[in-house]
Amino acid sequence: MGISVEEKACTVASEGQSTQADMKMGKTMGLVHEKDGTWTAVGDFYREPGKMHEYYGNEKKFTTDLTTAYAVEDTLQKLEEMNFFVDNNLEARVGPDGFIRMTAVRY
């Protein structure tokens, strides 16, 4: 997704307000890991510079892009555990059927 991520407890702040988050994305956005296992986005898309600002007013696209990025990374990790190598994960795509398509070789 091209977004800097810090995987640690942190505070995201915007407009003088701050919120605790479990993961920080960019400068003013974060994710909170809820007790039921789900994640909630917190922060301010509008004030976030760069890529995250593009999601202002389009949270559905953010959720889709984030879910896709996570699925691709999770798949890459599982393939590596099975001794497969993916040369270029930028070519990975999620099809309309929900399957991830990428080319992997065994080493």
C-alpha positions as CSV (number, residue, x, y, z in Angstrom):
1,M,0.0,0.0,0.0
2,G,3.0,2.3,0.3
3,I,2.3,3.4,3.8
4,S,4.8,3.5,6.7
5,V,3.6,1.2,9.6
6,E,4.8,0.9,13.2
7,E,3.6,-2.3,14.8
8,K,3.7,-1.2,18.5
9,A,1.4,0.6,20.9
10,C,1.3,4.3,20.1
11,T,-0.7,7.4,20.1
12,V,-2.1,9.0,17.0
13,A,-2.9,12.7,17.2
14,S,-4.8,15.2,15.0
15,E,-6.5,18.5,15.7
16,G,-5.4,18.5,19.3
17,Q,-7.0,15.1,20.1
18,S,-5.1,11.9,20.6
19,T,-6.2,8.3,20.5
20,Q,-4.3,5.1,21.6
21,A,-3.6,2.6,18.9
22,D,-1.9,-0.7,18.6
23,M,-0.4,0.0,15.2
24,K,0.4,3.4,13.6
25,M,0.0,4.1,9.9
26,G,1.5,7.3,8.7
27,K,1.3,10.2,11.1
28,T,-2.4,10.6,12.0
29,M,-3.9,7.1,11.5
30,G,-3.8,3.9,13.5
31,L,-5.4,0.6,14.1
32,V,-6.9,-0.6,17.4
33,H,-7.0,-4.3,18.0
34,E,-10.4,-5.0,19.6
35,K,-11.1,-7.7,22.1
36,D,-13.1,-9.7,19.6
37,G,-10.1,-9.9,17.3
38,T,-11.2,-7.3,14.8
39,W,-9.3,-4.1,14.0
40,T,-10.7,-0.5,14.0
41,A,-9.2,2.3,12.1
42,V,-8.7,5.5,14.2
43,G,-7.4,8.9,13.3
44,D,-7.9,11.4,10.5
45,F,-7.6,10.5,6.9
46,Y,-8.2,14.2,5.9
47,R,-5.1,15.5,7.7
48,E,-2.8,12.5,6.7
49,P,-0.4,13.5,4.0
50,G,0.4,11.3,1.0
51,K,-1.2,8.0,0.2
52,M,-3.5,7.9,3.3
53,H,-5.1,11.2,2.3
54,E,-6.4,9.5,-0.8
55,Y,-8.7,7.4,1.4
56,Y,-10.5,10.5,2.9
57,G,-14.2,9.9,2.2
58,N,-13.5,6.4,0.8
59,E,-13.1,4.2,3.8
60,K,-14.4,1.2,1.9
61,K,-11.5,1.4,-0.6
62,F,-9.1,1.7,2.4
63,T,-10.6,-1.5,4.0
64,T,-10.4,-3.3,0.6
65,D,-6.8,-2.2,-0.1
66,L,-5.7,-3.0,3.5
67,T,-7.4,-6.5,3.5
68,T,-5.8,-7.3,0.1
69,A,-2.4,-6.2,1.2
70,Y,-2.7,-8.3,4.4
71,A,-3.9,-11.3,2.4
72,V,-1.0,-11.0,-0.1
73,E,1.6,-10.7,2.7
74,D,0.1,-13.6,4.7
75,T,0.1,-15.8,1.5
76,L,3.8,-14.8,0.8
77,Q,4.8,-15.8,4.3
78,K,3.0,-19.2,4.1
79,L,4.6,-19.9,0.6
80,E,8.0,-19.2,2.0
81,E,7.4,-21.6,4.9
82,M,6.7,-24.2,2.2
83,N,10.0,-23.3,0.4
84,F,8.4,-21.3,-2.4
85,F,9.7,-18.0,-3.6
86,V,7.7,-15.2,-5.2
87,D,9.9,-13.0,-7.4
88,N,7.6,-10.0,-7.5
89,N,4.7,-9.6,-5.1
90,L,3.6,-6.4,-6.8
91,E,2.1,-8.7,-9.5
92,A,-0.1,-10.4,-6.9
93,R,-3.7,-9.8,-7.5
94,V,-6.9,-10.8,-5.8
95,G,-9.5,-12.0,-8.3
96,P,-13.2,-11.5,-8.3
97,D,-13.5,-15.0,-6.8
98,G,-11.4,-13.9,-3.8
99,F,-8.4,-16.1,-4.8
100,I,-4.9,-14.5,-4.8
101,R,-3.0,-15.0,-8.0
102,M,0.8,-14.8,-8.1
103,T,3.7,-16.8,-9.6
104,A,5.9,-18.7,-7.2
105,V,8.9,-21.0,-7.7
106,R,10.2,-23.7,-5.4
107,Y,13.8,-23.5,-4.3
